Amino acid sequence: MTLDIKHDTERTQFVTLVEGKTAMLQYHVLPDGKTLNYYHTFVPPELRGRHIGQDLVKFALDYAKTNHFKVVPKCPFVKAYIDTHPEYKELE
């Protein structure tokens, strides 16, 4: 399944709609303007186990990498993803 993930800059989140339900990764821009705090990933319970969270995290990390941001992975799901995908370690 290919997700249509959008970056909602107004609400500071990456979001996708699957089967009428919203999954998201929320963040804050830290005061330095160069670091993103990825603090919450949410996938509705009935959609879990379908790699939606992983796809959201990958999209968000690729966004940070492409736009030269550092990342603070406060969300345990984001931290676990980075720990198992060393190509993103440089963002921390």
VOBA-1610 file (N, C-alpha, C; in pm, whole numbers, padded with zeros to 5 digits, always signed):
BEGIN
Met+00085-00117+00000Met+00000+00000+00000Met+00089+00124+00000Thr+00061+00216-00089Thr+00133+00342-00095Thr+00047+00448-00027Leu+00106+00513+00072Leu+00034+00616+00147Leu+00053+00753+00083Asp-00047+00835+00092Asp-00040+00974+00050Asp-00017+01057+00177Ile+00110+01077+00210Ile+00147+01149+00333Ile+00165+01296+00298Lys+00103+01380+00378Lys+00112+01525+00359Lys+00185+01588+00477His+00257+01695+00450His+00321+01772+00556His+00232+01892+00584Asp+00167+01891+00699Asp+00079+02000+00741Asp+00163+02095+00828Thr+00219+02197+00765Thr+00308+02289+00837Thr+00233+02373+00939Glu+00107+02403+00911Glu+00028+02484+01004Glu+00009+02412+01137Arg-00017+02282+01132Arg-00038+02202+01254Arg+00087+02126+01296Thr+00197+02150+01228Thr+00325+02083+01252Thr+00308+01932+01271Gln+00266+01870+01160Gln+00249+01725+01162Gln+00259+01670+01020Phe+00293+01543+01014Phe+00287+01468+00890Phe+00165+01379+00905Val+00079+01377+00803Val-00051+01313+00820Val-00089+01234+00695Thr-00162+01125+00717Thr-00217+01047+00608Thr-00355+00998+00646Leu-00438+00981+00547Leu-00574+00932+00566Leu-00582+00792+00506Val-00620+00694+00590Val-00632+00556+00545Val-00771+00506+00587Glu-00848+00465+00488Glu-00982+00413+00514Glu-01064+00509+00600Gly-01049+00638+00572Gly-01125+00740+00643Gly-01072+00773+00782Lys-00959+00715+00821Lys-00901+00737+00953Lys-00766+00810+00938Thr-00736+00896+01034Thr-00615+00977+01029Thr-00503+00917+01113Ala-00386+00905+01051Ala-00263+00867+01120Ala-00168+00985+01107Met-00086+01008+01212Met-00002+01127+01208Met+00125+01112+01290Leu+00220+01197+01256Leu+00340+01215+01337Leu+00347+01364+01365Gln+00345+01400+01493Gln+00344+01541+01533Gln+00484+01584+01577Tyr+00513+01711+01557Tyr+00644+01764+01595Tyr+00635+01910+01636His+00743+01955+01699His+00764+02097+01731His+00895+02139+01665Val+00900+02262+01618Val+01027+02320+01575Val+01089+02383+01699Leu+01210+02342+01732Leu+01277+02396+01850Leu+01323+02539+01823Pro+01351+02616+01930Pro+01384+02758+01914Pro+01502+02788+01821Asp+01594+02692+01806Asp+01707+02718+01716Asp+01666+02722+01569Gly+01542+02676+01540Gly+01492+02677+01403Gly+01554+02572+01313Lys+01642+02490+01369Lys+01715+02390+01290Lys+01692+02247+01340Thr+01608+02234+01442Thr+01586+02103+01504Thr+01436+02078+01517Leu+01396+01957+01481Leu+01256+01916+01493Leu+01243+01812+01603Asn+01152+01836+01695Asn+01123+01741+01802Asn+01005+01655+01758Tyr+01033+01531+01715Tyr+00928+01437+01676Tyr+00879+01371+01804Tyr+00764+01417+01854Tyr+00722+01378+01989Tyr+00605+01282+01995His+00530+01263+01885His+00413+01175+01896His+00377+01116+01760Thr+00368+00983+01756Thr+00319+00913+01637Thr+00191+00843+01676Phe+00088+00857+01592Phe-00039+00792+01622Phe-00095+00725+01498Val-00129+00597+01513Val-00201+00521+01412Val-00323+00462+01481Pro-00442+00483+01426Pro-00562+00426+01489Pro-00546+00274+01509Pro-00595+00223+01621Pro-00576+00081+01653Pro-00616-00014+01541Glu-00724+00015+01473Glu-00769-00077+01368Glu-00680-00077+01244Leu-00586+00017+01235Leu-00494+00024+01122Leu-00353-00024+01157Arg-00329-00055+01281Arg-00194-00094+01324Arg-00154-00228+01264Gly-00023-00247+01253Gly+00031-00369+01196Gly+00041-00366+01045Arg+00018-00251+00986Arg+00022-00237+00839Arg+00135-00144+00793His+00231-00117+00880His+00350-00036+00850His+00319+00112+00825Ile+00203+00157+00866Ile+00166+00297+00846Ile+00255+00387+00932Gly+00276+00350+01057Gly+00363+00428+01145Gly+00504+00436+01091Gln+00556+00322+01046Gln+00691+00321+00989Gln+00701+00412+00867Asp+00599+00408+00782Asp+00600+00493+00662Asp+00595+00641+00700Leu+00517+00674+00801Leu+00512+00813+00849Leu+00648+00858+00901Val+00711+00773+00982Val+00841+00807+01040Val+00946+00823+00929Lys+00949+00730+00835Lys+01045+00740+00725Lys+01024+00870+00648Phe+00899+00903+00617Phe+00869+01026+00546Phe+00919+01148+00623Ala+00892+01150+00754Ala+00933+01263+00839Ala+01085+01273+00849Leu+01152+01160+00861Leu+01299+01162+00869Leu+01361+01203+00736Asp+01303+01157+00627Asp+01352+01200+00495Asp+01331+01350+00476Tyr+01219+01402+00526Tyr+01195+01546+00520Tyr+01306+01621+00597Ala+01335+01575+00717Ala+01439+01639+00798Ala+01575+01634+00727Lys+01606+01518+00674Lys+01736+01501+00606Lys+01746+01592+00484Thr+01644+01594+00402Thr+01643+01676+00280Thr+01651+01825+00311Asn+01591+01865+00422Asn+01585+02008+00457Asn+01687+02049+00563His+01783+01961+00590His+01897+01989+00678His+01858+02023+00821Phe+01758+01949+00873Phe+01719+01962+01012Phe+01784+01851+01094Lys+01805+01877+01221Lys+01837+01774+01318Lys+01704+01728+01377Val+01705+01611+01441Val+01583+01554+01496Val+01606+01513+01641Val+01511+01548+01727Val+01506+01496+01863Val+01392+01394+01863Pro+01424+01264+01875Pro+01321+01160+01870Pro+01259+01134+02007Lys+01176+01227+02055Lys+01110+01209+02185Lys+01008+01095+02181Cys+00948+01073+02067Cys+00853+00962+02052Cys+00932+00831+02050Pro+00898+00736+02138Pro+00970+00608+02142Pro+00965+00533+02009Phe+00857+00548+01935Phe+00846+00479+01806Phe+00947+00536+01706Val+00963+00667+01705Val+01062+00731+01617Val+01202+00689+01659Lys+01229+00691+01789Lys+01362+00651+01839Lys+01395+00508+01799Ala+01298+00417+01814Ala+01320+00277+01777Ala+01347+00263+01627Tyr+01277+00342+01547Tyr+01299+00338+01402Tyr+01442+00382+01369Ile+01486+00492+01428Ile+01622+00541+01403Ile+01724+00437+01448Asp+01701+00376+01562Asp+01794+00276+01614Asp+01809+00155+01523Thr+01706+00124+01447Thr+01712+00008+01356Thr+01739+00048+01210His+01753+00177+01185His+01785+00228+01051His+01900+00327+01064Pro+02022+00277+01069Pro+02138+00363+01097Pro+02159+00477+00998Glu+02098+00471+00882Glu+02113+00580+00785Glu+02052+00711+00837Tyr+01974+00704+00945Tyr+01914+00824+01003Tyr+01982+00870+01132Lys+02081+00795+01180Lys+02150+00830+01305Lys+02210+00970+01301Glu+02255+01011+01184Glu+02319+01142+01170Glu+02224+01258+01201Leu+02095+01231+01201Leu+01997+01336+01229Leu+01987+01371+01377Glu+02030+01280+01462Glu+02018+01303+01607Glu+02126+01399+01655
//
